[in-house]
Amino acid sequence: MRMVDVIEKKRDGHALSAEEIEFFVQGYSKGDIPDYQASALAMTIFFQDMNDEERGELTRQMVLSGQEIDLSEIDGIKVDKHSTGGVGDTTTLVLAPLVASVGVPVAKMSGRGLGHTGGTLDKLESFEGFNIELDQQSFIDCVNRDKVAVIGQSGDLTPADKKLYALRDVTATVNSIPLIASSIMSKKIASGAERIVLDVKVGKGAFMKDIESASELAKAMVSIGQHIGRTTEAVISDMNQPLGYAIGNALEVKEAIDTLTGNGPEDLTELVLELGSRMVVLGEKASTIEEAREMLIEAIESKKALETFKTFIKNQGGNPSQVDNPTTLPTAQYQIDVPAESSGYITELIANELGVASMHLGAGRATKDDVIDLAVGIVLHKKIGDQVEAGESIATIHANQQDVEAVKEKVLNAVKINDERIEYPLIHKVITGKDVTQ
């Protein structure tokens, strides 16, 4: 088999066979196929797309290119959740202990963040002593005993995807549905997930800007899951503004604790209940979404979810007393209010701009070697649809430097105030296996 023939076949709009996809992925992973030929194939896929069978096989071969995590020693059905990213996306911090508290095992591998704020691991390190590097057996033991553990991703997962993604990044082929979908799903499957719930973001602060493209990506990933034997569902949720009010690591942890006590932001709470209910049903701890939702609400109201969170933090070396006393989490030296420049209704909170403003304070990474300041960030006081008076604080900047004029300007530029009130729905639609097999 020759790589040039594979490129030519896809260039001319024909479907690649399983053998041809295996030849490409394994050959590229081993270095037998050069970058220029891989680039050429990526570009043909960008223009010619792939059918469901091709997408499934591409994902399978990405998984087979590296290590697969064996979670068979963990009792119960392992359900994982993945978000396509956003600003103020604190869902994992709430979902993991909440879903675990009703008996669904959450064995999660997460990463660090590049960009606006840290990833889930960075946020968890806001707790004194928290250890993200449990060995495999300790990880499994924690999940079997207390139903939840979160550790760093193995460097050996899906090496072909890592290599291809780096190439796509410099060849203008990142924005390709089959390549995006196989990249995301290969990592979830290699991490040992048996069933998967996806949170696909849409809006001005998301990778997918409109419902059509978000739906296409969601359907592609659900279809891949079905093809590989992993029941998968996708919730398309709004990211026209940050989720919740907090942007920044320790600030988001505090908001997660508030949510687990029943006092969290309405949008974060609702999204967590939507995603969590689906995880509980897929984990076969409830037969309907309504029943699962009631279970999760009861776990919050009874403090069972909060106690599970404290146990989870303690199991991984963290200080659980900080859950009861969040003021002991990293705290910035200065809190500076940002007053509204006019009166009216908030009509825009440009999530990406607010994320960049937070990163300038030190809450995120521009490069993988940057050191995060866990204490800093931005807390909003208003969301889209809220009324505001001129001079009223719309956000508070949490900083370890007094001069934040540039950040304040970025925040003001990200906020639009008009006379007419608008709102966006939080949940736009849900894609299940039935939607991709009709």
C-alpha positions as CSV (number, residue, x, y, z in Angstrom):
1,M,0.0,0.0,0.0
2,R,1.3,3.5,-0.9
3,M,0.4,6.7,1.0
4,V,0.1,8.6,-2.3
5,D,-2.7,6.3,-3.4
6,V,-4.6,6.8,-0.1
7,I,-4.3,10.6,-0.5
8,E,-5.5,10.4,-4.1
9,K,-8.5,8.2,-3.2
10,K,-9.7,10.7,-0.5
11,R,-8.9,13.7,-2.8
12,D,-11.3,12.3,-5.4
13,G,-14.1,11.9,-2.8
14,H,-14.0,8.2,-2.1
15,A,-14.3,6.6,1.3
16,L,-11.2,5.1,2.8
17,S,-11.2,1.4,3.9
18,A,-10.4,0.4,7.4
19,E,-7.1,-1.0,6.2
20,E,-6.1,2.3,4.5
21,I,-7.0,4.3,7.7
22,E,-5.0,1.8,9.8
23,F,-2.0,2.1,7.4
24,F,-2.1,5.9,7.7
25,V,-2.5,6.3,11.4
26,Q,-0.1,3.6,12.5
27,G,2.5,4.6,9.8
28,Y,2.4,8.2,10.7
29,S,2.6,7.4,14.4
30,K,5.7,5.4,13.9
31,G,7.3,8.0,11.6
32,D,7.1,5.9,8.5
33,I,4.8,8.5,6.8
34,P,6.3,12.0,6.5
35,D,4.6,15.2,7.6
36,Y,4.0,16.4,4.1
37,Q,1.9,13.4,3.2
38,A,0.0,13.5,6.5
39,S,-0.7,17.2,5.8
40,A,-2.0,16.4,2.3
41,L,-4.4,13.8,3.7
42,A,-5.6,16.1,6.4
43,M,-6.4,18.7,3.8
44,T,-8.3,16.2,1.6
45,I,-10.3,15.2,4.7
46,F,-10.9,18.9,5.4
47,F,-12.5,19.4,2.0
48,Q,-14.0,15.9,1.3
49,D,-15.1,15.0,4.8
50,M,-15.5,11.4,6.1
51,N,-18.5,9.1,6.5
52,D,-19.5,7.6,9.8
53,E,-17.5,4.4,9.2
54,E,-14.4,6.3,8.3
55,R,-14.7,8.6,11.4
56,G,-15.2,5.6,13.7
57,E,-12.2,3.7,12.2
58,L,-10.0,6.8,12.4
59,T,-10.9,7.1,16.1
60,R,-10.3,3.4,16.7
61,Q,-6.8,3.6,15.2
62,M,-6.0,6.8,17.2
63,V,-6.8,4.8,20.3
64,L,-4.7,1.8,19.2
65,S,-1.7,4.0,18.5
66,G,-0.9,4.2,22.2
67,Q,-1.8,3.1,25.7
68,E,-5.4,2.2,26.7
69,I,-6.3,2.6,30.3
70,D,-7.8,-0.6,31.8
71,L,-10.5,0.3,34.3
72,S,-12.0,-3.2,34.5
73,E,-11.0,-3.5,38.1
74,I,-13.5,-0.7,39.0
75,D,-16.9,-1.9,39.9
76,G,-19.9,-0.5,38.0
77,I,-20.3,1.3,34.7
78,K,-17.6,4.0,34.1
79,V,-19.3,7.1,32.7
80,D,-17.1,10.0,31.6
81,K,-17.9,13.6,30.7
82,H,-16.1,15.9,28.2
83,S,-16.6,19.6,27.5
84,T,-15.5,21.2,24.3
85,G,-14.3,24.1,26.4
86,G,-15.4,27.6,27.5
87,V,-14.8,30.3,30.1
88,G,-15.8,29.6,33.7
89,D,-16.5,26.0,32.9
90,T,-16.4,24.5,36.4
91,T,-18.7,21.6,35.7
92,T,-16.2,18.8,36.4
93,L,-15.5,20.1,39.9
94,V,-19.2,19.8,40.7
95,L,-20.2,16.8,38.6
96,A,-17.5,14.4,39.7
97,P,-18.5,14.3,43.4
98,L,-22.2,14.9,42.7
99,V,-22.5,11.9,40.4
100,A,-20.2,9.8,42.6
101,S,-22.4,10.5,45.6
102,V,-25.3,8.6,44.0
103,G,-23.2,5.6,43.2
104,V,-21.8,6.2,39.6
105,P,-18.1,5.6,39.5
106,V,-16.1,8.7,38.2
107,A,-12.6,7.7,37.2
108,K,-11.5,10.8,35.4
109,M,-8.3,11.8,33.7
110,S,-8.0,15.5,33.2
111,G,-5.5,18.0,31.8
112,R,-4.0,21.3,32.6
113,G,-5.2,24.4,30.8
114,L,-3.7,26.5,28.1
115,G,-5.4,29.9,27.7
116,H,-7.9,31.7,29.9
117,T,-7.6,29.8,33.1
118,G,-6.1,26.5,34.3
119,G,-7.6,23.1,33.6
120,T,-9.4,21.0,36.1
121,L,-6.1,19.8,37.6
122,D,-4.9,23.4,38.2
123,K,-8.1,24.2,39.9
124,L,-7.9,21.2,42.2
125,E,-4.4,22.2,43.2
126,S,-6.0,25.2,44.9
127,F,-6.4,22.8,47.8
128,E,-3.3,22.5,49.9
129,G,-1.4,19.3,49.2
130,F,-3.8,18.0,46.5
131,N,-2.0,15.2,44.5
132,I,-2.9,14.6,40.8
133,E,-0.3,11.9,40.4
134,L,-1.8,8.8,42.1
135,D,-0.5,5.5,40.8
136,Q,-2.8,3.3,38.8
137,Q,-3.7,1.0,41.7
138,S,-4.4,3.9,44.2
139,F,-6.5,5.5,41.5
140,I,-8.6,2.4,41.1
141,D,-8.8,1.8,44.9
142,C,-10.1,5.4,45.5
143,V,-12.9,4.9,42.9
144,N,-13.9,1.5,44.2
145,R,-14.1,2.8,47.7
146,D,-15.5,6.3,47.3
147,K,-16.6,6.4,43.7
148,V,-14.4,9.3,42.6
149,A,-10.8,10.2,41.7
150,V,-9.3,12.7,39.2
151,I,-5.7,12.4,38.0
152,G,-3.5,13.7,35.2
153,Q,-3.6,12.3,31.8
154,S,-1.0,9.7,30.8
155,G,1.5,10.9,28.3
156,D,1.1,7.7,26.3
157,L,-2.6,8.1,25.4
158,T,-3.3,8.6,21.6
159,P,0.2,9.6,20.5
160,A,-1.0,9.6,16.8
161,D,-3.7,12.2,17.7
162,K,-1.1,14.5,19.5
163,K,1.2,14.3,16.5
164,L,-1.6,14.9,13.9
165,Y,-3.1,17.7,16.0
166,A,0.3,19.6,16.0
167,L,0.4,19.2,12.3
168,R,-3.2,20.4,11.8
169,D,-2.4,23.5,13.9
170,V,0.1,24.7,11.4
171,T,-1.7,23.6,8.2
172,A,-5.1,25.3,8.6
173,T,-6.9,22.0,9.1
174,V,-8.0,22.2,12.7
175,N,-11.5,23.2,11.9
176,S,-12.6,19.8,10.4
177,I,-15.5,17.9,11.9
178,P,-14.1,14.4,11.4
179,L,-10.7,15.4,12.7
180,I,-12.1,17.3,15.7
181,A,-14.5,14.5,16.6
182,S,-12.0,11.7,16.3
183,S,-9.4,13.7,18.4
184,I,-11.9,14.2,21.3
185,M,-13.4,10.7,21.2
186,S,-10.1,8.9,20.9
187,K,-8.9,10.4,24.2
188,K,-12.1,9.6,26.0
189,I,-12.1,6.0,24.8
190,A,-8.4,5.5,25.5
191,S,-9.0,6.8,29.0
192,G,-11.3,3.8,29.7
193,A,-14.7,5.4,29.5
194,E,-17.5,2.9,28.8
195,R,-20.2,5.5,28.3
196,I,-19.7,9.2,27.5
197,V,-21.7,12.4,28.0
198,L,-20.5,15.4,25.9
199,D,-21.0,19.1,26.7
200,V,-20.7,20.7,23.3
201,K,-20.4,24.5,23.7
202,V,-21.9,26.9,21.2
203,G,-21.8,30.7,20.9
204,K,-19.4,33.6,20.8
205,G,-17.2,32.1,23.5
206,A,-17.1,28.6,22.0
207,F,-15.2,27.0,19.2
208,M,-18.5,26.3,17.4
209,K,-20.2,29.7,16.9
210,D,-23.6,28.5,15.6
211,I,-26.1,25.7,16.4
212,E,-25.7,24.1,13.0
213,S,-21.9,23.5,13.4
214,A,-22.3,22.5,17.0
215,S,-25.0,20.0,16.1
216,E,-22.8,18.6,13.3
217,L,-19.9,18.1,15.8
218,A,-22.2,16.6,18.4
219,K,-23.7,14.1,16.0
220,A,-20.2,13.2,14.7
221,M,-19.0,12.3,18.2
222,V,-22.2,10.5,19.2
223,S,-21.9,8.5,16.0
224,I,-18.3,7.6,16.6
225,G,-19.2,6.4,20.1
226,Q,-22.0,4.2,18.7
227,H,-19.5,2.8,16.1
228,I,-17.0,1.8,18.7
229,G,-19.5,0.4,21.1
230,R,-19.5,3.3,23.6
231,T,-23.0,4.7,24.3
232,T,-22.6,8.5,23.9
233,E,-24.9,11.5,24.3
234,A,-24.3,15.2,23.7
235,V,-25.8,18.2,25.3
236,I,-25.4,21.5,23.3
237,S,-25.0,24.3,25.9
238,D,-24.7,28.0,25.5
239,M,-21.3,29.8,25.7
240,N,-22.3,33.3,24.6
241,Q,-21.2,34.3,28.1
242,P,-19.1,32.7,30.8
243,L,-20.7,29.8,32.8
244,G,-21.4,31.0,36.3
245,Y,-19.9,34.1,37.7
246,A,-16.3,33.2,38.5
247,I,-13.3,33.1,36.1
248,G,-10.1,32.0,37.7
249,N,-8.9,28.9,39.5
250,A,-9.6,29.2,43.2
251,L,-12.5,31.5,42.4
252,E,-14.1,28.7,40.4
253,V,-13.4,26.2,43.1
254,K,-15.3,28.5,45.6
255,E,-18.1,28.6,43.1
256,A,-18.1,24.8,42.8
257,I,-18.4,24.5,46.5
258,D,-21.3,27.0,46.5
259,T,-23.0,24.9,43.9
260,L,-22.5,21.7,45.9
261,T,-24.2,23.4,48.9
262,G,-27.1,24.4,46.7
263,N,-26.1,28.1,46.5
264,G,-24.4,28.1,43.2
265,P,-25.2,30.2,40.1
266,E,-28.5,29.2,38.3
267,D,-26.8,28.4,35.0
268,L,-24.0,26.3,36.4
269,T,-26.4,24.4,38.6
270,E,-28.8,23.7,35.8
271,L,-26.1,22.5,33.4
272,V,-24.6,20.2,36.1
273,L,-28.1,18.7,36.7
274,E,-28.6,18.2,33.0
275,L,-25.2,16.5,32.4
276,G,-25.3,14.6,35.7
277,S,-28.7,13.2,35.1
278,R,-27.6,11.7,31.8
279,M,-24.5,10.3,33.5
280,V,-26.6,8.7,36.2
281,V,-29.0,7.1,33.6
282,L,-26.1,5.8,31.5
283,G,-24.5,4.5,34.7
284,E,-27.8,2.6,35.3
285,K,-28.4,4.1,38.7
286,A,-31.7,5.6,37.4
287,S,-34.1,4.6,34.7
288,T,-35.2,8.1,33.6
289,I,-33.7,11.6,33.4
290,E,-36.4,12.8,35.8
291,E,-35.6,10.2,38.4
292,A,-31.8,10.9,38.1
293,R,-32.4,14.6,38.5
294,E,-34.3,14.1,41.7
295,M,-31.5,11.9,43.0
296,L,-28.9,14.6,42.3
297,I,-31.0,17.3,43.9
298,E,-31.5,15.2,47.0
299,A,-27.7,14.6,47.2
300,I,-27.1,18.4,47.2
301,E,-29.8,19.1,49.7
302,S,-28.7,16.4,52.1
303,K,-25.0,17.5,51.8
304,K,-24.1,14.0,50.6
305,A,-22.5,15.5,47.5
306,L,-20.5,18.0,49.5
307,E,-19.3,15.2,51.9
308,T,-18.2,13.1,48.8
309,F,-16.3,16.1,47.6
310,K,-14.5,16.4,50.9
311,T,-13.6,12.7,50.9
312,F,-12.3,13.0,47.3
313,I,-10.1,16.0,48.3
314,K,-8.8,14.1,51.4
315,N,-8.1,10.9,49.4
316,Q,-5.8,12.8,47.1
317,G,-3.8,14.5,49.8
318,G,-5.8,17.8,49.8
319,N,-7.0,19.7,52.9
320,P,-10.8,19.0,53.2
321,S,-11.2,21.7,55.8
322,Q,-10.9,24.2,53.0
323,V,-14.2,22.9,51.6
324,D,-15.9,24.0,54.8
325,N,-13.9,27.2,54.9
326,P,-13.3,28.4,51.3
327,T,-11.8,31.7,52.6
328,T,-8.6,29.7,53.3
329,L,-8.2,28.9,49.5
330,P,-5.7,31.1,47.6
331,T,-7.0,34.7,47.8
332,A,-5.8,37.7,45.8
333,Q,-4.4,40.7,47.6
334,Y,-6.5,43.3,45.8
335,Q,-10.2,43.3,44.8
336,I,-11.1,46.1,42.3
337,D,-14.6,46.8,41.2
338,V,-15.4,47.6,37.5
339,P,-18.3,50.1,37.3
340,A,-20.8,50.1,34.4
341,E,-20.3,53.1,32.1
342,S,-24.0,53.4,31.3
343,S,-27.4,52.2,32.4
344,G,-29.6,49.5,30.7
345,Y,-29.5,45.8,30.2
346,I,-26.5,43.6,29.7
347,T,-26.7,42.2,26.1
348,E,-23.1,40.9,25.7
349,L,-20.5,39.4,27.9
350,I,-17.9,38.3,25.4
351,A,-16.6,35.2,27.1
352,N,-13.2,35.0,25.3
353,E,-12.4,38.6,26.0
354,L,-13.1,38.1,29.7
355,G,-11.0,35.0,29.7
356,V,-8.1,36.8,28.1
357,A,-8.5,39.6,30.7
358,S,-8.3,36.9,33.4
359,M,-5.2,35.4,31.8
360,H,-3.5,38.8,31.9
361,L,-3.9,38.7,35.7
362,G,-2.0,35.4,35.7
363,A,-5.0,33.0,35.9
364,G,-4.1,31.2,32.7
365,R,-1.2,30.1,30.5
366,A,0.0,31.6,27.3
367,T,2.5,28.8,27.0
368,K,2.7,25.4,28.7
369,D,5.6,26.6,30.9
370,D,3.8,29.6,32.4
371,V,3.1,29.5,36.1
372,I,-0.5,30.1,37.1
373,D,-1.5,32.4,40.0
374,L,-4.3,30.3,41.5
375,A,-5.8,33.3,43.4
376,V,-6.5,35.8,40.7
377,G,-9.3,36.2,38.2
378,I,-12.6,38.0,37.7
379,V,-16.0,37.6,39.4
380,L,-19.0,38.9,37.4
381,H,-21.9,40.5,39.2
382,K,-24.2,40.7,36.2
383,K,-25.1,38.3,33.4
384,I,-26.8,38.8,30.0
385,G,-30.4,40.0,30.6
386,D,-29.6,41.7,33.9
387,Q,-30.4,45.4,34.4
388,V,-27.5,47.6,35.5
389,E,-27.2,51.3,36.5
390,A,-24.3,53.5,35.5
391,G,-21.6,53.3,38.2
392,E,-22.9,50.0,39.5
393,S,-20.2,47.3,39.7
394,I,-20.5,44.7,36.9
395,A,-17.4,42.7,38.0
396,T,-14.7,42.5,40.6
397,I,-11.1,42.0,39.5
398,H,-9.1,39.8,41.9
399,A,-5.4,40.7,41.4
400,N,-2.0,40.5,43.1
401,Q,-1.0,43.8,41.5
402,Q,-2.6,47.2,42.0
403,D,-2.3,48.4,38.5
404,V,-5.1,46.7,36.6
405,E,-6.3,49.5,34.3
406,A,-5.5,47.5,31.2
407,V,-7.5,44.5,32.6
408,K,-10.4,46.8,33.6
409,E,-10.5,48.2,30.0
410,K,-10.6,44.7,28.6
411,V,-13.5,43.8,30.9
412,L,-15.4,47.0,29.9
413,N,-14.8,46.2,26.2
414,A,-16.3,42.7,26.7
415,V,-19.5,44.1,28.2
416,K,-22.3,45.6,26.0
417,I,-25.2,47.5,27.6
418,N,-28.3,48.4,25.6
419,D,-31.9,49.5,26.2
420,E,-33.5,46.2,25.1
421,R,-33.3,43.0,27.2
422,I,-32.2,39.8,25.5
423,E,-31.5,36.3,26.8
424,Y,-30.0,33.0,25.5
425,P,-31.3,29.6,26.4
426,L,-28.8,27.5,28.4
427,I,-29.5,24.2,26.8
428,H,-30.0,24.4,23.0
429,K,-30.6,20.7,22.2
430,V,-29.6,17.1,23.1
431,I,-28.2,14.6,20.7
432,T,-28.5,10.9,21.5
433,G,-27.8,7.6,19.6
434,K,-31.3,7.7,18.2
435,D,-30.5,11.0,16.5
436,V,-27.6,9.5,14.5
437,T,-29.2,6.2,13.5
438,Q,-32.5,7.5,12.1
